[in-house]
Amino acid sequence: MPPMEIVREKFVDRLLSATDLAVLADMVRRWFVGVAIDAEQSGDCKNAAWIFCVPQQRRKELIRLLSARLPEASFDDTDPDHITVTDPPETLAYSSQITLWRQLLEAPEIANACLLLRMTFRGIVKNSRSHPEVSAVTFALCGAPLDGSFLLKAVWPEGLDRGMVRTRHLVPWKQETTLLEAFDLFRERSALEDRDAAAREAYRFFRRRCPPLFQSQGDERRVMRMIRRRVETMDERGPAAFARRCGLPLLAGVGLCVLAAVLFNDFSILAIAPGGAALAALAVAGRVTWMKLRQIRRHYKSQRKVLGAIHSAPIEYEQIDLSGKRDPTLLRYSTEMVDLGARHICDLRPIAPGVRDLGFRYYATNDALVAISLLESTKGQKLFFPARATVMCGTRFKDGRRHLTKNRPEYRKNPWPQVTMRCVLNVAGASDVLAAHRQCVEKLTSGGSVPLPPPKTPNEVIERLLEQRAEDRELWKKSPYSWGDAVHAAFQVCRREYLTD
């Protein structure tokens, strides 16, 4: 799974106290009870939380400390990106006490982390055919703890479809604002009347503007099948998914064309049905192909424009101090580098058109310069929460060779003849990137290459960056962004040369 981050043009940025969260949970519970069949007896609710932006070396100790606060909760740290904390299911007959959420908001150990609070409702609802069917809907609230409260950045519902879950991280839920308005209405009406009546009024307000929240699992699958025919979800970007989406209707269309041709000779009227079905199937395959070609073209044009502007403009580096920045990503990686024994050299911000980086933190180990890039927003004003981090380790050798290791996929063909690179994907943190880099450096060293010591001062770092920038500018003229690079980016396939040792 990719690192947990949400991308928006604008965040909610609403501060909710623990009491507010309890009221929100109670409102949604009453909504579900009002829709489901005998939910108070047969349904349940389960609260959970994902804790991310935690230093990798301190995860085990964090779990030990939190388990003392939450003896009934279960902890799972198998995912390299986050720790999952889950409470036992509760009956829907009574309001949830959200004990898990309250304890996490008050825990000083995760004061600088990020939280994804999750509330899952299960029960029997009527599907679109008025038949009883199982429903499972999760409400996810993404944000960060702040002095015992919760700074809400985004909220969305989740079903069973994993592709749509990933899409929610990148595309805002259209009903987000309406849900919060209904929550405000529920709080206002609860002070004047019975909570069940207030919940019904809030739900009517929500439903006037929005589709049903609590779909049955069968309805969700049917809706997602229609959606996937029209759009490419985040889990369908790869070549295998594209081949399936395009290949199946293409094969069906070809087969139906053959059948129509056979029938046309003797039974021309019977050939109409398979002929029409063949055209429909081929239209689906053509649409899928056209959408992918458009995506490739967008990548090609945008990257040629952005990278061309960056390489054509002069650049300067301004020395800054990021130690006072309370970004969760920055604090996580800074802590990890200190735990690894790396020495902090400086913080720099590049000054150039199109650059939106929060800044770079540079660390030195025995034989590597480690750069941690922090991206808060893009040129198109897309905001990241938490800031997107790229960890890159670089080592130079006396014979002029360089080796780089990074934690992000690389889609561009390597234009540097003296540079080797490795992309380490699905890593837990900076320690994994540095360990992979050292493994590659040891292989080069065993072959006779002698590593040079990394820069020790900010001026030496800036001098090296300007030197690399001049080299990159010349290489850009010889080898700009290609159509092959755009194809790899559109399919989100890291080039094979970077995945091998």
C-alpha positions, 0 to 999 in steps of 0.5 A: 500500500502507498504511504498514507497521505490525502491530497486536496485543494482545501482541507476541512481544518475543523477542530473537534473535541472528544465530546464533538467526536462522541456526538458525531459517532452517536449521530451516525449510529442513530442514522444507521439504526434508523435505516437498518433492520433490527440493528439494535439487536443484530448490528454492531459498531467497531471503532479503530484508528490508524496511527501513521507518521511514527518513527519506525524504530519507536513503533514497538515501544509505542505499542507497549505504552499504548497497550497499557492505556488500552488493555482491551484493544488489539494492535497490528503493526504489520503494515509498514506505513501505519499501526492499526488499533482496534476495539472490540465490536459494540452493540448498536443499542447504546451510544459508543463511548469512543474510549479508544479515540479519547485515549489516543487523543490524550496520549502524549506519545503520539502528539506529533503523529497523524490519525485516521479514526475509523468507525465501522457499522455492520447490519442488515439493510434493504437493498435496491430490490427491497431484499434484506442484505448485509451492509458494512460501511466505515466512516474515516476521519483523517487528521491529527491530535491537538491538545486533546482534540482532533484537527479534522482534515478530511472525512469520507465513507468506505465500503468493500471496494479497495480501489475506491478507498484509495481514490478517497485519499486523492479525491474529496468526498463530495458530501463532506461539507453536507455531512458536517452541516448535518452534524451541526444541525444535529447538535443544535436540535439535540439541545431542543428535542429528543436525540432520535428526532434530531437525528431523523431531522439531520438525516433528512437534511443530508438525504435531500442533497446526497445519495444513501450512505448505507448501501448493501454490499450487493448494491455496492458491487453493482454500482462499482461495476458500472463505475469501473466501466467508465473510469479507471480507479486507483487500483487499476493503473497497472498493466495487468488491470489495463489488459483485463479492462481492455482485453476482455471486451476486445476478445468478446467483440472479436468473437461476436464479430466472427459469429455475426460474420458466420450467421450473416451468410445464411441467416442475416437477420440473426446476425444483427444481435451479435453484430450489435453486441460486438460493436458495444464490446469494441466500443468499451475496449476503444474507450478504455484504450483512449482514456489511457492514451489521453492519460499518457499524453497528459503526463508527457505534456505536463512533465515536459512543461514542468521539467523544462521550466525547472531545468531552463531557469537558474536556481539558488538555495536558501538556508533555512531552519525547519526545526520549528516546523511541526509537520508530522512527516518532518518530525518522523523522518528527523527522529529516524535519522537521529536514531540512525546516528546520522549527523544533521548538516543543514536545511535548504529551500530551492528558489526556482519557478515551479518548486513548492517544496517545504524544504530539504533536510540534509544528513551525513552518514559515514559514506552517504549524503541523505536528503529528505524532501518535503512537499506540502503542495504542488504548482496546481495548489494540490495540498498534501496531508501529511507532507509528502516525503522523499528520502534519497541517499547518495554516495560518490566514488573516486572513479566518478561514479555515483549511486542513489537510493530513493523511496519513490518509484522512478519512471524516467529512463536514467540519463546519467551514464555514471549514475546507478539508482535503486528505488526501494518501494513499500519501505517502513522508513528511512532505515530501510532506504539507508540499509538498501543503499549501504547494500548497493554501496558495499557491492560497488566497493567490493568491485574496487570502487572507493567511496568519497566522504559526504559533504560536512558543511552547508556550503559544501552541500550547496556546491554539490547541488549546484554542480549536479544541477548544471549536469542535469541541465545539460543532460536534459537538452540531450535526453528530455522527458520521453513518451516511454517515461510517460507510459511508465508514469501512466501505468505507475510502473517503476522502470525495471533497471531501478528495481534490480541490484 
